[in-house]
Amino acid sequence: MPRAQRVVQVIPMNTSFPDAGPLLCYDNRVPDPVAPKSVHNDCIEEENRHKWIESQKVGYDLGEGCIRDWVKRHWTGYLRARWVEHLQGKQFWIELDCGDFGLLQREFIDQKALLDSILDQLKSGKENLHVIFWAVNSGIPIDPVHEILEALDVNSRRLCHRFDGM
């Protein structure tokens, strides 16, 4: 019996888009036990944790500069890690593409070793070209690598941080 379709209401968290109303994401792949989370809200918690730790080390509040430092050093890696969780179906992040949720549980099952190697590189901050160079230098057939990279589409899955453009 097919499972009923689940509706996930996505509410933009970025106040710089006041006209953006709630979005609805209809997706059967979001399992009931996985509560949708916001990358931006979770990021704020990470930033504040970092600011608190660093401020405790020096004995005073380091303020927004400390948060900007975290963004500069960690935002890209943080976002990549959230994206991979979304692809793996571990956590549904509302800002990421609904269709990508659990993609790795549905696709490339017969290429798990190659997929894991590619994901390890992407999680470490490598880009598509680095992965292609790695495959060529390792003697790995390039067609399955291209197929995986095209499906993951890392270049269109980037989110801006709220400080970007400020």
Order of alpha helices (4+ residues) and beta strands (2+ residues): beta-beta-alpha-alpha-alpha-alpha-alpha-alpha
